[in-house]
Amino acid sequence: MAEESDVSIGDDTEREEAMLTAARSVVRTCMQVRPHEHVLVVTDPTTSEVGRSLYEAASEVTDRILMMMMPRRHRQGNEPPASVGDLMRRQNVVMLATRHSLTHTGARLRASREGARIASMPGINEEMLAVGGMTADYNALQKEISGLNPMLRRRRDVRVTTPAGTDVTFRTGARWVLEDNGICNRPGQVTNLPAGKVFVLPKEQTMSGKIVIDGSWEGNLLDESLTLLVEDGMVVSTSGGELAESIQEVLDEAKVGLRPSRAGLVNTVAEFGFGMNPSGPGFGLLRIRRQLGPRWLG
């Protein structure tokens, strides 16, 4: 289970300075913003302090910097207002510091096609920026992740066990992805921050076993473990209190209105990975396919 950070972000002055230091790392190391580039920070009322730190850090590099506030009513999976989407596609660099993800929206896709490089930070908060995964040395992380290539490139059969009770096997359906290192310096490139994981797509119908999640769900630490049973690549049951029931409700809701052939794919385990960021929680990652977008389990 991920341990909570025992680092205090101190008083307001110390907190603001820590946030600005991490924001500078995002701007200069991760996004590698240049003085001539146009930069947009998108934030919302719940993440405005994070957005302000990113704005201040970017303004030290370029004066072509804007910040826009998303409406409070915006929900997961919804498109941003047209004015936000229009500005996104006109930028060189876009930093999305919002409560709900904009990664899978049409606005983000259009901006990427126009060449914007984009960092998406759904659920980011002040502590994550000041003392969490954003404080990692991303240049060192890039080298460490790429160094795993000789060990992983020929790995096809995988078994995962944990003291908590996880025991699951699968076969990889594609190469291990070693590019989630936080460095986003090419036109059209997209990264999620905080970054730092290695992942692979399991071959469909090959994963079977039990997965016990005792770390977090969508960024929130768990008080009670979740257990998922997987058969032939599909999650067939969830248990572990009210949260498990809500997960099942979301998966069931995603099937409504779909053709049987598509509805049958909703519970597919679509991705397996493990964390590499030494400043982050470091637990495993699992993604279940659903119509409404990716659901991360930690």
C-alpha positions as YAML, in Angstrom:
chain: A
units: angstrom
residues:
- id: 1
  name: MET
  ca: [0.00, 0.00, 0.00]
- id: 2
  name: ALA
  ca: [1.27, 3.47, -0.83]
- id: 3
  name: GLU
  ca: [2.51, 5.38, 2.17]
- id: 4
  name: GLU
  ca: [1.38, 8.95, 2.70]
- id: 5
  name: SER
  ca: [4.10, 11.55, 2.47]
- id: 6
  name: ASP
  ca: [5.50, 12.63, 5.82]
- id: 7
  name: VAL
  ca: [6.85, 15.84, 4.29]
- id: 8
  name: SER
  ca: [5.06, 18.97, 5.42]
- id: 9
  name: ILE
  ca: [4.56, 21.76, 2.94]
- id: 10
  name: GLY
  ca: [4.97, 24.21, 5.83]
- id: 11
  name: ASP
  ca: [3.51, 27.69, 6.00]
- id: 12
  name: ASP
  ca: [2.04, 29.58, 3.07]
- id: 13
  name: THR
  ca: [5.36, 31.09, 1.98]
- id: 14
  name: GLU
  ca: [7.17, 27.75, 2.03]
- id: 15
  name: ARG
  ca: [4.30, 26.07, 0.24]
- id: 16
  name: GLU
  ca: [4.17, 28.68, -2.52]
- id: 17
  name: GLU
  ca: [7.94, 28.49, -3.03]
- id: 18
  name: ALA
  ca: [7.85, 24.68, -3.19]
- id: 19
  name: MET
  ca: [5.03, 24.82, -5.73]
- id: 20
  name: LEU
  ca: [6.89, 27.36, -7.85]
- id: 21
  name: THR
  ca: [10.07, 25.26, -7.77]
- id: 22
  name: ALA
  ca: [8.16, 22.21, -9.03]
- id: 23
  name: ALA
  ca: [6.33, 24.31, -11.62]
- id: 24
  name: ARG
  ca: [9.68, 25.49, -12.95]
- id: 25
  name: SER
  ca: [10.66, 21.85, -13.42]
- id: 26
  name: VAL
  ca: [7.46, 21.26, -15.40]
- id: 27
  name: VAL
  ca: [8.07, 24.32, -17.60]
- id: 28
  name: ARG
  ca: [11.82, 23.99, -18.15]
- id: 29
  name: THR
  ca: [12.54, 20.27, -17.91]
- id: 30
  name: CYS
  ca: [9.32, 18.50, -18.89]
- id: 31
  name: MET
  ca: [7.88, 20.90, -21.46]
- id: 32
  name: GLN
  ca: [11.16, 22.67, -22.33]
- id: 33
  name: VAL
  ca: [9.36, 25.96, -23.03]
- id: 34
  name: ARG
  ca: [11.32, 28.45, -25.17]
- id: 35
  name: PRO
  ca: [11.15, 32.27, -25.05]
- id: 36
  name: HIS
  ca: [9.42, 32.59, -28.44]
- id: 37
  name: GLU
  ca: [6.68, 30.04, -27.70]
- id: 38
  name: HIS
  ca: [3.00, 30.63, -26.94]
- id: 39
  name: VAL
  ca: [1.88, 28.90, -23.75]
- id: 40
  name: LEU
  ca: [-1.60, 28.29, -22.32]
- id: 41
  name: VAL
  ca: [-2.41, 27.14, -18.79]
- id: 42
  name: VAL
  ca: [-5.93, 25.74, -18.34]
- id: 43
  name: THR
  ca: [-7.16, 25.47, -14.76]
- id: 44
  name: ASP
  ca: [-10.41, 25.45, -12.78]
- id: 45
  name: PRO
  ca: [-11.61, 26.71, -9.36]
- id: 46
  name: THR
  ca: [-10.31, 23.61, -7.56]
- id: 47
  name: THR
  ca: [-6.80, 23.79, -9.08]
- id: 48
  name: SER
  ca: [-6.33, 27.53, -9.45]
- id: 49
  name: GLU
  ca: [-3.29, 27.73, -7.13]
- id: 50
  name: VAL
  ca: [-1.52, 25.05, -9.14]
- id: 51
  name: GLY
  ca: [-2.42, 26.91, -12.32]
- id: 52
  name: ARG
  ca: [-1.03, 30.15, -10.89]
- id: 53
  name: SER
  ca: [2.30, 28.49, -10.08]
- id: 54
  name: LEU
  ca: [2.55, 27.10, -13.63]
- id: 55
  name: TYR
  ca: [1.67, 30.53, -15.02]
- id: 56
  name: GLU
  ca: [4.34, 32.25, -12.94]
- id: 57
  name: ALA
  ca: [6.98, 29.66, -13.88]
- id: 58
  name: ALA
  ca: [6.16, 29.97, -17.59]
- id: 59
  name: SER
  ca: [6.17, 33.78, -17.43]
- id: 60
  name: GLU
  ca: [9.83, 33.61, -16.34]
- id: 61
  name: VAL
  ca: [10.62, 32.04, -19.71]
- id: 62
  name: THR
  ca: [8.15, 33.66, -22.14]
- id: 63
  name: ASP
  ca: [5.80, 36.64, -22.06]
- id: 64
  name: ARG
  ca: [3.48, 34.88, -24.50]
- id: 65
  name: ILE
  ca: [1.56, 33.22, -21.69]
- id: 66
  name: LEU
  ca: [-2.19, 32.98, -21.02]
- id: 67
  name: MET
  ca: [-4.26, 31.29, -18.31]
- id: 68
  name: MET
  ca: [-7.92, 30.29, -18.66]
- id: 69
  name: MET
  ca: [-10.32, 29.13, -15.95]
- id: 70
  name: MET
  ca: [-12.66, 26.25, -16.74]
- id: 71
  name: PRO
  ca: [-16.27, 26.55, -15.50]
- id: 72
  name: ARG
  ca: [-17.05, 24.86, -12.20]
- id: 73
  name: ARG
  ca: [-19.74, 22.72, -13.84]
- id: 74
  name: HIS
  ca: [-17.30, 20.88, -16.11]
- id: 75
  name: ARG
  ca: [-17.45, 17.11, -15.66]
- id: 76
  name: GLN
  ca: [-15.28, 14.11, -16.54]
- id: 77
  name: GLY
  ca: [-15.29, 13.32, -20.25]
- id: 78
  name: ASN
  ca: [-17.02, 16.57, -21.30]
- id: 79
  name: GLU
  ca: [-15.52, 18.85, -23.90]
- id: 80
  name: PRO
  ca: [-14.16, 22.18, -22.65]
- id: 81
  name: PRO
  ca: [-15.91, 25.40, -23.74]
- id: 82
  name: ALA
  ca: [-15.32, 26.25, -27.41]
- id: 83
  name: SER
  ca: [-13.23, 29.28, -26.43]
- id: 84
  name: VAL
  ca: [-10.83, 27.06, -24.48]
- id: 85
  name: GLY
  ca: [-10.58, 24.50, -27.28]
- id: 86
  name: ASP
  ca: [-9.94, 27.24, -29.85]
- id: 87
  name: LEU
  ca: [-7.10, 28.70, -27.78]
- id: 88
  name: MET
  ca: [-5.58, 25.27, -27.16]
- id: 89
  name: ARG
  ca: [-5.03, 24.57, -30.84]
- id: 90
  name: ARG
  ca: [-3.27, 27.94, -31.34]
- id: 91
  name: GLN
  ca: [-0.50, 27.28, -28.79]
- id: 92
  name: ASN
  ca: [2.94, 25.73, -28.84]
- id: 93
  name: VAL
  ca: [2.55, 24.43, -25.27]
- id: 94
  name: VAL
  ca: [-0.62, 23.65, -23.28]
- id: 95
  name: MET
  ca: [-0.65, 22.68, -19.60]
- id: 96
  name: LEU
  ca: [-3.99, 21.25, -18.42]
- id: 97
  name: ALA
  ca: [-4.08, 21.55, -14.63]
- id: 98
  name: THR
  ca: [-7.72, 20.59, -14.04]
- id: 99
  name: ARG
  ca: [-9.73, 18.41, -11.70]
- id: 100
  name: HIS
  ca: [-11.23, 16.36, -14.53]
- id: 101
  name: SER
  ca: [-9.19, 14.98, -17.40]
- id: 102
  name: LEU
  ca: [-9.21, 16.68, -20.79]
- id: 103
  name: THR
  ca: [-6.84, 14.10, -22.30]
- id: 104
  name: HIS
  ca: [-9.47, 12.20, -24.27]
- id: 105
  name: THR
  ca: [-11.43, 15.20, -25.56]
- id: 106
  name: GLY
  ca: [-11.75, 16.34, -29.14]
- id: 107
  name: ALA
  ca: [-10.25, 19.70, -28.14]
- id: 108
  name: ARG
  ca: [-7.05, 18.00, -27.01]
- id: 109
  name: LEU
  ca: [-6.90, 15.87, -30.16]
- id: 110
  name: ARG
  ca: [-7.30, 18.92, -32.40]
- id: 111
  name: ALA
  ca: [-4.62, 20.83, -30.51]
- id: 112
  name: SER
  ca: [-2.24, 17.88, -30.87]
- id: 113
  name: ARG
  ca: [-2.92, 17.70, -34.61]
- id: 114
  name: GLU
  ca: [-2.03, 21.39, -34.85]
- id: 115
  name: GLY
  ca: [1.34, 20.63, -33.22]
- id: 116
  name: ALA
  ca: [0.79, 21.72, -29.62]
- id: 117
  name: ARG
  ca: [2.68, 19.69, -27.04]
- id: 118
  name: ILE
  ca: [0.43, 19.07, -24.09]
- id: 119
  name: ALA
  ca: [0.79, 18.12, -20.44]
- id: 120
  name: SER
  ca: [-2.39, 16.83, -18.82]
- id: 121
  name: MET
  ca: [-2.53, 16.86, -15.00]
- id: 122
  name: PRO
  ca: [-6.02, 15.65, -14.01]
- id: 123
  name: GLY
  ca: [-6.68, 15.77, -10.28]
- id: 124
  name: ILE
  ca: [-3.56, 17.76, -9.52]
- id: 125
  name: ASN
  ca: [-3.48, 19.50, -6.14]
- id: 126
  name: GLU
  ca: [-1.11, 21.74, -4.23]
- id: 127
  name: GLU
  ca: [0.51, 18.93, -2.23]
- id: 128
  name: MET
  ca: [1.16, 16.82, -5.33]
- id: 129
  name: LEU
  ca: [2.92, 19.79, -6.91]
- id: 130
  name: ALA
  ca: [4.84, 20.88, -3.80]
- id: 131
  name: VAL
  ca: [6.05, 17.55, -2.37]
- id: 132
  name: GLY
  ca: [4.62, 14.76, -4.55]
- id: 133
  name: GLY
  ca: [5.40, 13.21, -7.90]
- id: 134
  name: MET
  ca: [6.03, 16.55, -9.60]
- id: 135
  name: THR
  ca: [9.24, 16.99, -7.59]
- id: 136
  name: ALA
  ca: [11.00, 14.09, -9.33]
- id: 137
  name: ASP
  ca: [14.19, 14.54, -11.33]
- id: 138
  name: TYR
  ca: [12.63, 13.88, -14.73]
- id: 139
  name: ASN
  ca: [15.93, 13.78, -16.62]
- id: 140
  name: ALA
  ca: [17.14, 11.01, -14.30]
- id: 141
  name: LEU
  ca: [13.76, 9.27, -14.53]
- id: 142
  name: GLN
  ca: [13.98, 9.25, -18.33]
- id: 143
  name: LYS
  ca: [17.36, 7.48, -18.17]
- id: 144
  name: GLU
  ca: [16.17, 4.95, -15.59]
- id: 145
  name: ILE
  ca: [13.07, 4.00, -17.55]
- id: 146
  name: SER
  ca: [14.91, 3.68, -20.87]
- id: 147
  name: GLY
  ca: [17.48, 1.50, -19.10]
- id: 148
  name: LEU
  ca: [14.81, -1.17, -18.56]
- id: 149
  name: ASN
  ca: [14.58, -1.89, -22.28]
- id: 150
  name: PRO
  ca: [17.13, -4.74, -22.36]
- id: 151
  name: MET
  ca: [15.33, -6.52, -19.52]
- id: 152
  name: LEU
  ca: [11.75, -6.06, -20.75]
- id: 153
  name: ARG
  ca: [11.88, -6.14, -24.54]
- id: 154
  name: ARG
  ca: [11.74, -9.96, -24.71]
- id: 155
  name: ARG
  ca: [9.40, -10.45, -21.75]
- id: 156
  name: ARG
  ca: [6.14, -11.94, -22.99]
- id: 157
  name: ASP
  ca: [4.83, -14.09, -20.13]
- id: 158
  name: VAL
  ca: [4.08, -12.15, -16.95]
- id: 159
  name: ARG
  ca: [3.03, -13.24, -13.47]
- id: 160
  name: VAL
  ca: [2.33, -10.68, -10.73]
- id: 161
  name: THR
  ca: [2.05, -11.62, -7.06]
- id: 162
  name: THR
  ca: [1.87, -9.47, -3.92]
- id: 163
  name: PRO
  ca: [1.67, -10.11, -0.16]
- id: 164
  name: ALA
  ca: [-1.84, -8.61, -0.26]
- id: 165
  name: GLY
  ca: [-3.08, -11.55, -2.34]
- id: 166
  name: THR
  ca: [-2.67, -10.53, -5.98]
- id: 167
  name: ASP
  ca: [-1.82, -13.46, -8.22]
- id: 168
  name: VAL
  ca: [-2.45, -12.82, -11.88]
- id: 169
  name: THR
  ca: [-0.85, -14.02, -15.11]
- id: 170
  name: PHE
  ca: [-1.04, -12.74, -18.67]
- id: 171
  name: ARG
  ca: [0.82, -12.59, -21.95]
- id: 172
  name: THR
  ca: [1.86, -9.27, -23.47]
- id: 173
  name: GLY
  ca: [0.11, -8.23, -26.68]
- id: 174
  name: ALA
  ca: [2.54, -5.48, -27.67]
- id: 175
  name: ARG
  ca: [5.92, -4.06, -26.74]
- id: 176
  name: TRP
  ca: [6.56, -2.56, -23.30]
- id: 177
  name: VAL
  ca: [6.13, 1.23, -23.47]
- id: 178
  name: LEU
  ca: [9.07, 3.12, -21.98]
- id: 179
  name: GLU
  ca: [8.20, 6.66, -23.02]
- id: 180
  name: ASP
  ca: [6.10, 7.77, -20.03]
- id: 181
  name: ASN
  ca: [8.96, 9.76, -18.50]
- id: 182
  name: GLY
  ca: [7.50, 13.27, -18.31]
- id: 183
  name: ILE
  ca: [9.67, 14.74, -21.08]
- id: 184
  name: CYS
  ca: [7.41, 16.39, -23.66]
- id: 185
  name: ASN
  ca: [9.55, 18.31, -26.15]
- id: 186
  name: ARG
  ca: [8.24, 17.33, -29.61]
- id: 187
  name: PRO
  ca: [5.39, 18.99, -31.56]
- id: 188
  name: GLY
  ca: [2.12, 17.10, -31.06]
- id: 189
  name: GLN
  ca: [3.45, 15.12, -28.10]
- id: 190
  name: VAL
  ca: [1.20, 14.47, -25.07]
- id: 191
  name: THR
  ca: [2.20, 13.50, -21.54]
- id: 192
  name: ASN
  ca: [0.43, 13.01, -18.24]
- id: 193
  name: LEU
  ca: [2.06, 14.59, -15.18]
- id: 194
  name: PRO
  ca: [3.22, 13.50, -12.66]
- id: 195
  name: ALA
  ca: [4.77, 10.91, -14.97]
- id: 196
  name: GLY
  ca: [6.93, 7.87, -14.50]
- id: 197
  name: LYS
  ca: [5.59, 4.43, -15.36]
- id: 198
  name: VAL
  ca: [6.32, 1.46, -17.58]
- id: 199
  name: PHE
  ca: [3.32, -0.26, -19.14]
- id: 200
  name: VAL
  ca: [2.20, -2.85, -21.64]
- id: 201
  name: LEU
  ca: [-1.03, -3.98, -23.29]
- id: 202
  name: PRO
  ca: [-1.99, -7.51, -22.21]
- id: 203
  name: LYS
  ca: [-2.93, -9.82, -25.06]
- id: 204
  name: GLU
  ca: [-6.70, -10.12, -25.03]
- id: 205
  name: GLN
  ca: [-8.17, -13.19, -23.32]
- id: 206
  name: THR
  ca: [-4.85, -14.12, -21.66]
- id: 207
  name: MET
  ca: [-5.11, -12.47, -18.23]
- id: 208
  name: SER
  ca: [-6.53, -14.56, -15.40]
- id: 209
  name: GLY
  ca: [-6.31, -14.46, -11.62]
- id: 210
  name: LYS
  ca: [-6.98, -12.18, -8.68]
- id: 211
  name: ILE
  ca: [-5.96, -8.53, -8.31]
- id: 212
  name: VAL
  ca: [-5.99, -6.99, -4.83]
- id: 213
  name: ILE
  ca: [-5.78, -3.20, -4.79]
- id: 214
  name: ASP
  ca: [-4.75, -1.75, -1.45]
- id: 215
  name: GLY
  ca: [-3.21, 1.51, -2.64]
- id: 216
  name: SER
  ca: [-5.55, 4.05, -4.18]
- id: 217
  name: TRP
  ca: [-8.48, 4.62, -6.49]
- id: 218
  name: GLU
  ca: [-8.33, 7.69, -8.75]
- id: 219
  name: GLY
  ca: [-5.81, 9.37, -6.48]
- id: 220
  name: ASN
  ca: [-7.58, 8.64, -3.18]
- id: 221
  name: LEU
  ca: [-5.97, 6.30, -0.63]
- id: 222
  name: LEU
  ca: [-8.10, 3.27, 0.17]
- id: 223
  name: ASP
  ca: [-9.35, 2.39, 3.65]
- id: 224
  name: GLU
  ca: [-10.49, -1.02, 2.44]
- id: 225
  name: SER
  ca: [-8.90, -3.25, -0.18]
- id: 226
  name: LEU
  ca: [-10.57, -3.88, -3.53]
- id: 227
  name: THR
  ca: [-10.47, -7.31, -5.13]
- id: 228
  name: LEU
  ca: [-11.02, -7.95, -8.83]
- id: 229
  name: LEU
  ca: [-11.36, -11.42, -10.29]
- id: 230
  name: VAL
  ca: [-10.19, -11.71, -13.89]
- id: 231
  name: GLU
  ca: [-11.01, -14.55, -16.27]
- id: 232
  name: ASP
  ca: [-9.86, -14.69, -19.90]
- id: 233
  name: GLY
  ca: [-8.91, -11.02, -19.86]
- id: 234
  name: MET
  ca: [-12.20, -9.78, -18.38]
- id: 235
  name: VAL
  ca: [-13.03, -8.47, -14.91]
- id: 236
  name: VAL
  ca: [-15.85, -10.79, -13.85]
- id: 237
  name: SER
  ca: [-16.41, -9.54, -10.29]
- id: 238
  name: THR
  ca: [-15.39, -6.80, -7.86]
- id: 239
  name: SER
  ca: [-15.55, -6.86, -4.06]
- id: 240
  name: GLY
  ca: [-14.54, -4.52, -1.28]
- id: 241
  name: GLY
  ca: [-17.33, -2.37, 0.10]
- id: 242
  name: GLU
  ca: [-19.24, 0.54, -1.37]
- id: 243
  name: LEU
  ca: [-16.43, 1.55, -3.71]
- id: 244
  name: ALA
  ca: [-16.44, -1.87, -5.34]
- id: 245
  name: GLU
  ca: [-20.19, -1.54, -5.88]
- id: 246
  name: SER
  ca: [-19.75, 1.88, -7.48]
- id: 247
  name: ILE
  ca: [-17.05, 0.53, -9.80]
- id: 248
  name: GLN
  ca: [-19.34, -2.23, -10.95]
- id: 249
  name: GLU
  ca: [-22.16, 0.28, -11.49]
- id: 250
  name: VAL
  ca: [-19.91, 2.39, -13.72]
- id: 251
  name: LEU
  ca: [-18.87, -0.63, -15.76]
- id: 252
  name: ASP
  ca: [-22.48, -1.78, -16.10]
- id: 253
  name: GLU
  ca: [-23.59, 1.72, -17.09]
- id: 254
  name: ALA
  ca: [-20.97, 1.81, -19.83]
- id: 255
  name: LYS
  ca: [-22.65, -1.17, -21.53]
- id: 256
  name: VAL
  ca: [-26.04, 0.51, -21.86]
- id: 257
  name: GLY
  ca: [-26.95, 1.22, -25.47]
- id: 258
  name: LEU
  ca: [-24.01, -0.64, -26.96]
- id: 259
  name: ARG
  ca: [-24.25, -3.48, -29.42]
- id: 260
  name: PRO
  ca: [-23.66, -6.83, -27.69]
- id: 261
  name: SER
  ca: [-20.30, -7.24, -29.43]
- id: 262
  name: ARG
  ca: [-19.08, -3.90, -28.06]
- id: 263
  name: ALA
  ca: [-20.72, -4.26, -24.65]
- id: 264
  name: GLY
  ca: [-18.81, -7.49, -24.20]
- id: 265
  name: LEU
  ca: [-15.51, -5.59, -24.40]
- id: 266
  name: VAL
  ca: [-16.23, -3.07, -21.63]
- id: 267
  name: ASN
  ca: [-14.64, -5.08, -18.80]
- id: 268
  name: THR
  ca: [-11.48, -5.91, -20.72]
- id: 269
  name: VAL
  ca: [-8.22, -5.34, -18.83]
- id: 270
  name: ALA
  ca: [-6.61, -2.98, -21.31]
- id: 271
  name: GLU
  ca: [-3.30, -2.04, -19.70]
- id: 272
  name: PHE
  ca: [-0.86, -3.13, -17.03]
- id: 273
  name: GLY
  ca: [1.98, -1.03, -15.66]
- id: 274
  name: PHE
  ca: [4.16, -0.20, -12.69]
- id: 275
  name: GLY
  ca: [5.28, 3.11, -11.25]
- id: 276
  name: MET
  ca: [8.87, 4.32, -11.53]
- id: 277
  name: ASN
  ca: [8.58, 7.83, -10.07]
- id: 278
  name: PRO
  ca: [10.51, 7.79, -6.75]
- id: 279
  name: SER
  ca: [8.56, 10.82, -5.53]
- id: 280
  name: GLY
  ca: [5.20, 9.21, -6.33]
- id: 281
  name: PRO
  ca: [3.27, 6.42, -4.61]
- id: 282
  name: GLY
  ca: [4.94, 3.72, -6.68]
- id: 283
  name: PHE
  ca: [2.04, 1.24, -6.86]
- id: 284
  name: GLY
  ca: [1.00, -0.82, -9.85]
- id: 285
  name: LEU
  ca: [-1.41, 0.46, -12.45]
- id: 286
  name: LEU
  ca: [-4.29, -1.28, -14.17]
- id: 287
  name: ARG
  ca: [-6.71, 0.07, -16.74]
- id: 288
  name: ILE
  ca: [-10.10, -1.39, -17.52]
- id: 289
  name: ARG
  ca: [-11.70, -0.56, -20.86]
- id: 290
  name: ARG
  ca: [-15.04, 1.20, -20.66]
- id: 291
  name: GLN
  ca: [-17.02, 3.47, -22.93]
- id: 292
  name: LEU
  ca: [-16.67, 6.57, -20.76]
- id: 293
  name: GLY
  ca: [-12.87, 6.59, -20.84]
- id: 294
  name: PRO
  ca: [-10.02, 4.91, -18.92]
- id: 295
  name: ARG
  ca: [-10.49, 3.97, -15.27]
- id: 296
  name: TRP
  ca: [-7.24, 3.76, -13.34]
- id: 297
  name: LEU
  ca: [-6.74, 1.48, -10.38]
- id: 298
  name: GLY
  ca: [-3.70, 1.66, -8.15]
...
